[in-house]
């Protein structure tokens, strides 16, 4: 437990950040970007 | 099954799962399902016809480069989560582009994995992270600099889309040529040097590297058993000395050092050494 304390604290922080992101509808923003072909990514500018 | 084969198997399965939209490779249409609201742990372009998840670096840049700045709570949370649990084991086991480079290095060719400027070149990835992924996208709206000018995974996706879709093929221009040359450089270098993109350029590897020392999945070296023979450092293709720095930011947890240790002094896992 003591060995993994920093990692556990980081995981709790991560969960809080993910929850905050979900409350702000950020997964929808990620989805919105990801379902369209990203022209820059594939090199079309 | 030995460690190398097991890792290769995990890498292959992870690549297939992250690119499970197989029909996309033939139709040239990208997946539009809800699973794309979740970022995958490794570098896997969301414009790859097979991708069923989102690229964390692309998503991070899309938040930072928006017209209205949004703090990327969600993407940052996912990155911290993956980092805190696995650290750079993500690079060694789950990243599709890392897997591709592992396969490239298996091709019999002239190999030169240790050279003088190697340690200096490694700082480039931090520059790429801070400049191309964070600072420039925040400064110039709507431009994901890393994805646009560097990411070879995106170029591969472009190639696959172009192969299946004539509209994409006809739209290829100078930017694609630049990215294609970069991709070729990474591929040719990858035949000679082990994982050049991961070592020198990948911003995702740079992020996960910060977690290596604290991640739940990490390495320990038993000083009572270690005889400082240097076998582990010699075996490491990421040029790390695991006896001195078992949780180096460069270690991708491939486990090659563990197999080479004659005293079994190295241990990699989630628990304290058994």
Boltz contact constraints between the chains, C-beta under 6 A:
constraints:
  - contact:
      token1: [A, 3]
      token2: [B, 272]
      max_distance: 6.0
  - contact:
      token1: [A, 4]
      token2: [B, 216]
      max_distance: 6.0
  - contact:
      token1: [A, 6]
      token2: [B, 214]
      max_distance: 6.0
  - contact:
      token1: [A, 7]
      token2: [B, 84]
      max_distance: 6.0
  - contact:
      token1: [A, 7]
      token2: [B, 214]
      max_distance: 6.0
  - contact:
      token1: [A, 7]
      token2: [B, 215]
      max_distance: 6.0
  - contact:
      token1: [A, 7]
      token2: [B, 216]
      max_distance: 6.0
  - contact:
      token1: [A, 10]
      token2: [B, 80]
      max_distance: 6.0
  - contact:
      token1: [A, 10]
      token2: [B, 84]
      max_distance: 6.0
  - contact:
      token1: [A, 11]
      token2: [B, 84]
      max_distance: 6.0
  - contact:
      token1: [A, 14]
      token2: [B, 77]
      max_distance: 6.0
  - contact:
      token1: [A, 14]
      token2: [B, 80]
      max_distance: 6.0
  - contact:
      token1: [A, 14]
      token2: [B, 81]
      max_distance: 6.0
  - contact:
      token1: [A, 17]
      token2: [B, 73]
      max_distance: 6.0
  - contact:
      token1: [A, 17]
      token2: [B, 76]
      max_distance: 6.0
  - contact:
      token1: [A, 17]
      token2: [B, 77]
      max_distance: 6.0
  - contact:
      token1: [A, 18]
      token2: [B, 74]
      max_distance: 6.0
  - contact:
      token1: [A, 18]
      token2: [B, 77]
      max_distance: 6.0
  - contact:
      token1: [A, 20]
      token2: [B, 73]
      max_distance: 6.0
  - contact:
      token1: [A, 21]
      token2: [B, 73]
      max_distance: 6.0
  - contact:
      token1: [A, 21]
      token2: [B, 74]
      max_distance: 6.0
  - contact:
      token1: [A, 21]
      token2: [B, 77]
      max_distance: 6.0
  - contact:
      token1: [A, 26]
      token2: [B, 74]
      max_distance: 6.0
  - contact:
      token1: [A, 27]
      token2: [B, 37]
      max_distance: 6.0
  - contact:
      token1: [A, 30]
      token2: [B, 37]
      max_distance: 6.0
  - contact:
      token1: [A, 30]
      token2: [B, 54]
      max_distance: 6.0
  - contact:
      token1: [A, 30]
      token2: [B, 59]
      max_distance: 6.0
  - contact:
      token1: [A, 31]
      token2: [B, 36]
      max_distance: 6.0
  - contact:
      token1: [A, 31]
      token2: [B, 37]
      max_distance: 6.0
  - contact:
      token1: [A, 33]
      token2: [B, 62]
      max_distance: 6.0
  - contact:
      token1: [A, 34]
      token2: [B, 36]
      max_distance: 6.0
  - contact:
      token1: [A, 34]
      token2: [B, 46]
      max_distance: 6.0
  - contact:
      token1: [A, 34]
      token2: [B, 54]
      max_distance: 6.0
  - contact:
      token1: [A, 35]
      token2: [B, 32]
      max_distance: 6.0
  - contact:
      token1: [A, 35]
      token2: [B, 36]
      max_distance: 6.0
  - contact:
      token1: [A, 37]
      token2: [B, 30]
      max_distance: 6.0
  - contact:
      token1: [A, 37]
      token2: [B, 47]
      max_distance: 6.0
  - contact:
      token1: [A, 38]
      token2: [B, 47]
      max_distance: 6.0
  - contact:
      token1: [A, 40]
      token2: [B, 144]
      max_distance: 6.0
  - contact:
      token1: [A, 40]
      token2: [B, 147]
      max_distance: 6.0
  - contact:
      token1: [A, 40]
      token2: [B, 148]
      max_distance: 6.0
  - contact:
      token1: [A, 41]
      token2: [B, 45]
      max_distance: 6.0
  - contact:
      token1: [A, 41]
      token2: [B, 47]
      max_distance: 6.0
  - contact:
      token1: [A, 41]
      token2: [B, 147]
      max_distance: 6.0
  - contact:
      token1: [A, 41]
      token2: [B, 154]
      max_distance: 6.0
  - contact:
      token1: [A, 42]
      token2: [B, 47]
      max_distance: 6.0
  - contact:
      token1: [A, 42]
      token2: [B, 154]
      max_distance: 6.0
  - contact:
      token1: [A, 42]
      token2: [B, 157]
      max_distance: 6.0
  - contact:
      token1: [A, 42]
      token2: [B, 158]
      max_distance: 6.0
  - contact:
      token1: [A, 43]
      token2: [B, 155]
      max_distance: 6.0
  - contact:
      token1: [A, 43]
      token2: [B, 158]
      max_distance: 6.0
  - contact:
      token1: [A, 43]
      token2: [B, 175]
      max_distance: 6.0
  - contact:
      token1: [A, 43]
      token2: [B, 176]
      max_distance: 6.0
  - contact:
      token1: [A, 43]
      token2: [B, 179]
      max_distance: 6.0
  - contact:
      token1: [A, 44]
      token2: [B, 171]
      max_distance: 6.0
  - contact:
      token1: [A, 45]
      token2: [B, 175]
      max_distance: 6.0
